[in-house]
C-alpha cells in the first residue's frame, strides 16, 4: 500500500514537472486556465457574434465568387504556417507571428476570425498551446482585433494612394503587433501591471511584426502579378 | 525588378531579422513569451493555480515539435500548392 502511495506521488510530481516544462516551452497566447472564469467566458461571449458574422461573410463570398475559395484556403494555410514559426526576438525570448493580416486584407476581418479560430483550436487541442478556456480571449486578440486593425490600416493606406505592397506591409505588421498589445491588456486588467505584460509580449513582438509584414508582402507580390483578376474581384486593388 | 527578385530580397530580410537576436543576445534563453507571462501571473497572485488543465498535452518535447512541424508542413504545403497553380497561369499583370 505504501509503495503504491509513493508511486502515485512520484507520478503526480512528474506530471507537474512536465506540465511546468510544457507551459514554459510554448510561445504565445494566454495559457489554459490562466484567466479567471468570468473573464474566460466573457471573452467567449464577445467572440460569438464575430464568428457568426464571419461564417456568413465566407458563405456569401464563396457564393458570389467561387474562384475565391482557393485564395481563402491559402489565407488559412498562411496563418497556419506563420503561427507555427516560433522566432527569436531581440528581448531574448521567442514568440510567433499570427499570419492573419493576409486574410484580413483579402477577405475582410470577420472571415479571418473564422480562419484564426481554426488555427487556435488546433493549437489548443493538440499542442496545449493557448487553451480551451482562454480560447475566447485568444480569438479576440489574434482573430478579431488583429484582423480589424490590418483591414483598417490597409483601407486607409489604399485611400491615401500608398503603393499596395507598402499598404500590405503596414497592415500585416500593425495587426500582428496590436494582437500582442491586446493580449497584454487582457492579462493586465485581470492581474495588474499591464506594463510588464507589454514588455513580455509587445516588445518581443516588434521584430516579428516586421517579419510578418515582409512575408505577407512576399505572398501578395505573387498574387498581384498572377491573380490580379481575383484581387480586383475581391476589391483588394 | 522581377517579382522573384523582390521576394528573394524580402525573404533574406526575414532570415536576417530572425538570426540577428541569436547574435545580439547570446546569453539569452529564448524561452516562450507566454511561459514568461504565465510566470508573471504566478508571481503576482501568490498560490496561483490555473483552474483548467489542457485536455491533451504533447507527451514530450519531441512530440510537440512533431506537431509543430506538421502544422507548418500542412500550412506551407497548401500555400505553395495554391501559389504554384496560380503562377502556372499567364500573368494577369505583365508589368508587375
Interface residues (C-beta under 8 A of the other chain):
Chain A: X18 X19 X21 X22 X23 X24 X25 X26 X27 X28 X29 X30 X31 X32 X33 X34 X36 X37 X70 X71 X73 X74 X76 X77 X78 X79 X80 X81 X82 X83 X84 X85 X86 X87 X88 X89 X90 X91 X92 X93 X94 X95 X122 X123 X124 X125 X126 X127 X128 X130 X131 X132 X133 X183 X187 X191 X192 X193 X196 X197 X200 X201 X204 X205 X207 X208 X210 X211 X214 X215 X217 X218 X219 X221 X222 X223 X224 X225 X226 X227 X228 X229
Chain B: X3 X6 X7 X10 X11 X13 X14 X17 X18 X20 X21 X22 X24 X25 X27 X28 X29 X30 X31 X32 X33 X34 X35 X36 X37 X38 X39 X40 X41 X44 X45 X50 X51 X52 X53 X54 X55 X56 X57 X58 X61 X64 X67 X68 X69 X71 X72 X74 X75 X76 X77 X78 X79 X82 X83 X85 X86 X87 X89 X91 X92 X93 X96
